[in-house]
């Protein structure tokens, strides 16, 4: 049987990054990929492996400085233009392809959406540009697309601005925009990273169904191997800019050949068992030359000593609670009338009570919009509660003056969900990490602070030279590691982690989770770990709170929640996890 001509065929792709006077760095080297109609190809690898650069190059979206495509072809069978090389296509011709025949869902929805334009109009704009629809027709189709990606109240969300939506909701708007013109190829760069598991499962089903019904091909860039098992037909594993392994999902997940692939599979937390330490990719790169190319944080690294038995010991609750919350309510107004009174309110947090003890990790899980981020911010008075009591270390924070609140925030830090929005785009990375240290008088001199920052960068698997870079020069995963380093800089007693590892690839995620656990043991730190990833919650948490529609509907130890869930909503969350667990695919 003769194989049909691929819809997209990439051969010999080479991409360099040039940094001023520095020698060019080869970030993609000789990549070969093919994509058939209706096929889903997953491109998997660590942050910095070149997978995002590859997808951006195909749409000529790489910035000319510092990126440069130095070789390769990308032959695309265009409906309008016939057979074309995407890498050589003139800009005017590329505009006919980009968005209409090849669409992209970007990794960072907040930076990809126009902050001063209503979400629905951004979806309708693509329809008007490519199909010359009237405003009324484009609006109606945009609302239908918002409903298709399961946004609640699509007509209301049409009028919303990006900052008024949760991270998961913004990502769904991006997916609606990408699907608007019924493209032949959809390039999805981590399209479900910010989504909770129930919506993630529905979106994956939707994308898979659309690929089959429309014979739409998809290049699916992801670090989540559970998602790969759920949606992909084939897998290409990218390591240091090269495809080191390729095959069907079953071949790669059940019988991985390359040590790097084996490491990616093993470092994913399991839903079924709780371990003290996650394996890292470095543990599987056996040769000394390969191991040196992947810095270790934990695993076999002798610099960090972790007592596995202590990590698995239950936390004693005999000490007074570090955090006490009683009947907390946060009501957010929806629009105001002529007299300035709210027309309606959203009960984001509705009568929540709990305690967290020193040294404990509590995971707060639930769908986007359930109120978990609002709860985390209300604890630190980044949002003022409507009612209720919050005691941190026995002190009522509601009574603190602004000056006292600034001093006390050294003890209670937060890692925000959106890494790019949390950093000043005009401030270098090193200065951003040193800033809170200077504000709180940590260490005596700028030299000592700089040395401490360089140590922190190494702990989160970044290099000292990242100190002088700006946020736009780093990937999404690298940006989140910067925010983790900044929160750790003050050595707080408690950190609210709001989706702190959601944008990290699996291998780096394992390293950071191990690091957080090691710091917890060493400094008796306490975490409120907000996450939509139930496998991460199982690995990290002593106890889990399940939140739904502003209320905590179930709480218990990690074992109780996963082995014997009581609430119907908890059962739905567990059933919706894509791929169940990567460990299900590993052979003995």
N, C-alpha and C positions, 0 to 999 in steps of 0.2 A: 504493500500500500504506500502510495506516494504522499509524503507529508505536505499539507497545504502551505502556501507561502505565509510566513509569519506576519501578523499585523504590525509588529514592531521587532526589528532585529538590530541589536547593538553589538558592535564588534570593535575590539582594540581600543576602547575608550581610555584615554589618559588625561588626567587633570592635575595641574600644578597650582599650588598656592605660593605667591611671591610676597615676601615681606620686606619691601624696601631694599636695603643693602644686603639682606640675608639671601643665601642661595635658595632657589625655588625648592619647595617640598612637594614630592609626588604623593598626592592623597588618593588618587584612583589610578590603578596601573593595569592596563590590559583587560578591562572588564568585557566579557561576552555574555549577552543575555538575549533570549528570544521570548516573544509573547504572542500566543495565538488568540483568535477571537474566542471570547467567553471564558478565557483562562485566567486564573488568579495566581500570580507569581509573588511569593513573599521574599523580600530582600531583608535578610536578618544580619545584624552585627552590632558591635558596641558603638557607643558615641565616638565619632572620629574615624570610623572604619571606612567612610566614604559613601555610605548608602544615600544620604540626603543630597550630597554633592552630585551623585550620579543622576538622581531624579530631576534635580534642578537644571542640570546641564542639558537634558533632553528637551526642556522647554525654553532654553536660552535665558534662564533666570539667574544664573550665577553672575555676581558682580564682576565686571571686567578687571577690577582691582579689588582683592588680590588674586582672584581665580582666573585660570586660563586653561581652556581645552586645547591640548597640544596635539592630540591625535585621536583617530577613531571615526566610526560612522554610526549613524542611527537611522536606518531605513524604515520609513513609516508609509503604510498604504493609506493615503488620504482619500476621503470621499470626494473632496473638491479638487485636489491638485494632482491626484495620482500618486505614483511612487516618488517620495522626496527624502532627502537627507536632512533630518531636523537640525543637525549641527551646522549645516551650511546654508540653511534657508534664509533669505533676506528678511529683514525685520517686518516689512509690510506683509509678506506672505505668512510669516510666523503668527501674526495677529489673527489671521483667518483660522489657524489651527488651534492656538492657545485659547482655552476656555470653551470652544465649541466642539472640537474633535478630541482634544486631549485636555482634561481638567485636572486640577490638583487640589487636594485638601491639605493645607499646611499644618505643621506641627503646633504652632503657637497661634491660636485663634485670635487672641486679643491684639496681637501686632498685625495680623492679616486683615482684620476688620477695620473699617473707617470709624473712629470713635465719635465723630460728630454727625454720623448718618444713621438713620433708623435701619434696623436689621433687615426688615422686609424690603425696603427700597434697595438695599444692596443685592438682594436676591433678584428682585425685579429688574435691576439695571442690566444684568447679564442677558436677560431675555429680550430687553429692548434693543441692546446693542447688536445682538446676533440675529434676531428674528424680526426686528422692526415692529414690535407689538405696541399697541396703544397702552397708555398708563393703566387703564381699567383692566384690560386683558392681562397685562403683566402682573398687576397686583393680585388678581384672582389666582393665577398660576403660582405665584410666589407663596400665597397662603396655603395652597394645596401641597406645595413642596415642604413647607414648614410642618404641616400635618403628617406628611409622609415620613419625616424623620422623627416623629413622635414628640414634637414640642407641644406642651400643654397650652391651651388657649392660643392657637396659632394667629388668630386675628389680633389679639392683644400683643403677642410677641412681634408681630409685623411692625407695630408702632414703637417697640422698645429700642433703646440704645444699647450698644454692647455692654457698657458698664452696669446695666440693670439686670443682666443675666448671669447665671452661675457659669463656672468654667465648662461644665458639660453641655449646657444649653448653647453657649457660644460655639462650641465645636459642632453641634448639630446644625446651626445656621451655616457654618462653612460647608458641611456635607450637602445641604440643600442647594447652596450656590453651585457646587461642583456638578451636581446632577441636573441642573436646570436645563442645559442644552443637549441632554441625551448624548454624551460623548462616546466615542469608540473606545477610548482608553481613559481610565481613571487612575491617577497617581495619588496614592494616599500615604502621606507621611505621618505615621502615628495617629490615625484618625480617631481612635477610640481610647486614647490614653487618659483623657480627662473624664470619661464617662463612667457612671456607676455600672455595676455588673448587669442589672436587669436591662437597662437601656443599651448597654454595650452588646448584649446578646441579641436584642432586637435589631440593632443597626447592622451587626454582622450578618444576620439572616437577611435583612433587606438588601445589603450590598451583594451578597451571594445570589439572591434571587434575581436582582437586576442584571447581574452579569450573565446569568443563564437566559433570562427572557430577552434581553436586548443584544445578546452576543457581545457584551461589553467586556473588554479585557481590563485587568487591574494589576498594577504594580503596587504591592502592599508593603510599605516600609514599616517595620515594627521591631521592637525588642521583646515582645511578649510571645513566647512560644506556645502558650495556651491558645492565644488568638490564631496563631499560625495553624495549629491543629484543627481549629474550627472552620477556617475560611479558605485556606490555600490549597491549590492543586500541586504546585511544585514549590521548592524552597531553594534559594541560593544564599549561601553563607558567605558573608564578606568579612575579611580580616586584613587589616592594614592595606586597604585599597584593592585587594585581590579576592576573587571568588575561589575559596578553598574547598568548597563542597557544594554539589548541586544534585537534586534528585526529587522524586515524589515525596510528599509529606511522610508517607509510611516508611519509605526507605531511610530518610534522613533522621526522623525521630526515633525509629525503632532500631536502626543499625547505623549510627553515626560512625564515620570513618576517621575524621580529622580530630585531633585532641581538642582543638578550639571548639568544635561543635559539641563534643562531649561535655566540655566545661560549661557551655551555655545551657545545656539541658539540666545539668546537675545542680546549678546554683539557684534554681528557682525554688522558692519555698513550697512545701507540700501542704495540701488541705487536710491530709489524713493523719499526719504525725507531726509532733512538735520537736524540733531539734534545737540544740544550744547554739550551734554555729553552722552557717551555710558554707558549702564548698565554694571556692572561687575558681575562675578560669585559670589562674596561675597554677593551681594544684594539678591541672591536667596538661599543661604545657611542660612536658617532662625534660626536654633538653635544656641545658643551661642557657644557651643563646636565646631560645624562645622565651624562657621564664624572665630573662632580663628585660624583654621588650614589654612585658605587662607588669607594672609595679604592683607588689602585693601590699595589702593593708592588713589582712588577717590571714587565716588559714595557716600556712607554714611560716609566716613572717615571724622571726624571733623578736622583733622590736615590741610586739604586743603580746602580752601573756593573759590568756583568758581562762578562768576556771570554769570549765563546762558544767561541773556539778552545781556550782553556785548560781550560774545563770538559770538553771532549771529549778532551783529551789523556790517555793512560793514565798511571796513577800509577806512579812509579818504585818498584821494590821493592829498590833497592840499599841503602836505609837499614835499620838494625836494626828488627825488628818492634815495633810498639807493644803488640800483644797476642799472646801465645804460649800455646796451650792444648795440653796433652799428655795423652792418654788420660783425659779428664775423664768422671767417672761421678757421677750423682746418682740415688740409689735412694730412693724414698719409701715408707714403711711403710703397709700396708693393714690397719688394725686390730691389736690386740695380744691375746695370750692372758693367762691368769691370772698368769703370771710376768713380764708386761711385754714379752715378745718379740713382734716383728711376725709375724702369721699369714702374710703374704705381702708382697712388695715390688713396686712399679712401677719399672721401669728407665726413668725419664723421660729421662735422658741416659746413653748406654751406650757409653763408649769413644770419645769425640770428640776429634780433634786438628786444629788449624789455626793459621794465623798471619794477622794483619791488620797492614798497614803504615801508617805515618803518612800522613794525607791521603787514605786509601782509604775507599770506601764498599762494604761487603759486605752484601748482602741475604741474609737467612736466611728461606727460604720452606718451607712445609709445612702439612699439615692441623692443625686443632685437636687438641691432645693429643699431637702428635708430639714435644714437648719443647723447642720453640724458645724459649718464654717462660722455662721453667725454666733453660735454658742462659744466657739473658741475665741472669737474676737471680743465677745461680751465679758469673758472672764478677765481679760486684761484691760477692760474699759477702752478698747479701740472702738467699740459701739456701746453707747450708754443703755443699760437695761431699762425696760419699762417698769418692771417690778421685780421683787425678790431680793435675796441676800447672797453675796459672794464673800467668803472669807478665805484669804490666802495667807497661810502661815498664822492663822488665828486672828488676822486683822481684817476688818471690814474695809474693802477697797473703795466702797462708795463714799466714805468719809474723808479720803485722802485729798489734800490740796493738789494743785497741778505740779508744784515743786516737789512735794513728797512722792507723788506718783512717778515722776521721772526717775527719782533715785531708786525706788523699789523695783522698777522694771528691769534693773540689772539682774534680779533674781528670777524673773519670769520672762522668758523670751519666746518668740514665735517665728516659725519658718512658714512663709506664705506659699499659697498654692501656685501663684503666677510668678515665676522667677524673674522674668524680664521686667514686669511692672514694679517689682520690689527693689530694683536697682536704678540708680541715677545714670542715665545714658551718657552723661558728660563726666562721670567720675571713674577713674581707673579702679580695677578690681581690688588691688591692694589697699588703696585709700578707703574704699567702701567697707572693707573688713576692719581697718584700723579706726574708722570713725567712731563706733560705739566704745572702743577701748579708750580713745582720747576723751570722749564725753564723760566717762565714768572713772577716769584716772587710773586705768589698769596699766601697770608697769610704769617705769620712771621716765624713759626716754623714747624718742621716735625710733632709734636704732633697735632697742629691745622689742618694741612693738612689731617692727618690720620682720625681725627674726622669728617672732612668734607666729606671725601671719604666714611666713614661708613654711613653718612646720605644719600649720593647719592646712595649707594647700596640699602638702604631701599626704596628710591624713585622709583627705577626701579625693585622693587619686588625681591631683593636678600637679603641674610642674611650677617651680619658682618663677619661671618667666611669665606665667599668667598674671603675676603681680602687676605688670605694667600694661595689661590689655584693657580694652573697653568692653562693655557688655555685648555690643553688636558683633564682636569678633569671636564670640564663643557660641557653642551649640546650646540647645535647651537643657540637656543633661548637665553640661558643665556649669551653666548658670545656676541650676538648683544646688549643685555642690558648693558654689560660692556662698549661697544663702545659708547653707548648713554650717559652713565654716564661720560665717559672721555670727550666727547664733551661738556657736560654741565658744567664740572668742572671750565672752564674759564669764564663762564657767557658771552658768545659772543653776539653780536648784531644780527648776522645772522648765521644760520646753513644750510649747504647743506646736506640734508638727502637723501642719495642714497640707496633706498630700505631699509630704516632703520627698518621697521617692517615686512619685507617679511618673515623672518625666525621665527617669533613669532607665537605661537598658538593664537587662537582668543581671549581667555580670557585675556592673558597678553597683547596682542596687544591693546585691548580696554583700559587697564590701562595706557599703555605707550602713546597712542594717547591722552587720557584725560590729562595726565601729560604734554605733549608737548603743548597742548592748554592752560593749566593753566599757564605754564611758559611764553607763548606768551603774555598772558594778564598781568601777573605780571611784566615782564621785558620789555614789548614792543618788543619782539623778532620777527625776520623775518625768514621765512623758504622758501627755494626752495626745494620742496618735490618731489623727483624723485621716481616714483612708477609705477608698472604695474597693481596695484590693483585699479580698477576704483571706487569701493565702498569706499576705504580708501581716494582716491582723493576727492570724493564727500563730505566726512565728514570733511576733513582737510582744503580744499582749499577755498580761497576767489575767486581766478581766476585759470583757467586751461589752460595750453599750450599743444596742441597736436602736437607731433613731428613725422615726417615721412621722412625717407631718408635724414636726415641732415637738414631738414627745419621745421619750425613751420607752420603747414598748417591751424591751427585754434586756436583761443584763445578767451576767454570770461569768464564771471562768471560761477561758477559751475552750476547754474540753467540754464543758456543759453546753455551750452554744453550738459547737460543731457536731457533737455526738448525739445530743438530745435537745434540739431546738423546740421551743414550746409555741411561739407565736407564728401565725401563718405567714407574716411578712418575712420573718427570719428564714423560714423554709424556702420561700420564693427566692430570696437572695442567694442561698446556697445552691439551689437548683440552676441558677442562671450563670454560674461561673463558666466562662469559655474553656473548653478542653478539660474541665474538671481539675486536672493537675498534669503538669508535664511529666511527672514521675509515672503516670499511667502508661507512658510510651516507652519507658526505659526497660530494656530486657535485662535479666539477671546476668 
